[in-house]
Amino acid sequence: ILDHAEGIALVLSDVVMPGEVDGRAVARHARACQVPCVGLMSGYAPEAASSEDAGWPLLTKPFTQRELAHFLRSLAHG
C-alpha cells in the first residue's frame, strides 16, 4: 500500500503483527516512502521498548482516546 499510495500522512503500526512483517519493518518502509508521521504501538511494553525501537515514538496499549490524541499530535509536531 505504501508503495502505491500517495499522500499518506500517518502510519501507526503495532510492533507485533502476524506473519513475516513486524511493525518495525512497516515503520522503516513508511519512512523510506517519505511518510511524515510514523509511530509504533504495543501492548507488550517491556518487549516493545527494546534497543531496536530507539528513535521510534511508542504508544503503549491499552490507551485512552486522550492518550491517542496526544500521541498523534506529538507525531505531527515532531
PEMOBEL-V10068 format. One record per run of one state. SS is the DSSP state (helix for helix, strand for strand, loop for the rest). FROM is the first residue (numbers start at 1). TO is the last residue. If there is no record, write none. Layout:
# PEMOBEL-V10068
ss=SS from=FROM to=TO
ss=SS from=FROM to=TO
This chain:
# PEMOBEL-V10068
ss=loop from=1 to=9
ss=strand from=10 to=14
ss=loop from=15 to=22
ss=helix from=23 to=32
ss=loop from=33 to=36
ss=strand from=37 to=42
ss=loop from=43 to=44
ss=helix from=45 to=48
ss=loop from=49 to=50
ss=helix from=51 to=53
ss=loop from=54 to=56
ss=strand from=57 to=60
ss=loop from=61 to=64
ss=helix from=65 to=76
ss=loop from=77 to=78
